[in-house]
Amino acid sequence: MKFLLDEDVHGAIYRGLRRRGLDVARVIEVNLGGQADDVVLAWAAAAERVVVSQDRATMSLAASRRIQQGQGMPGLLLIRRNASIGAVLQDVELIASAANPTELAARILYIPL
């Protein structure tokens, strides 16, 4: 399973996921810095990457629109307010190891679970 971290995700989460051997990229690394959520989600769909974000307002709305319109959406993991970095790392790692990528398609999950 591959992940794309939105701009608002703490750098420690990126580094922790990389240390765990997960395939993770940051929005800024793929030249999507400052782009609209719709653009980020479209890129993630084309690249088959689950998006991880703390933007519970606009990112969740953009993802919901994609789902309602039947557009590809490999999944969105929204980090809960005040979630610890350790809990986020643990849940993303658990999802990566236990879930089939198709199980997250067109789904929005809040982490920690």
Order of alpha helices (4+ residues) and beta strands (2+ residues): beta-alpha-beta-alpha-beta-alpha-beta-alpha-alpha-beta
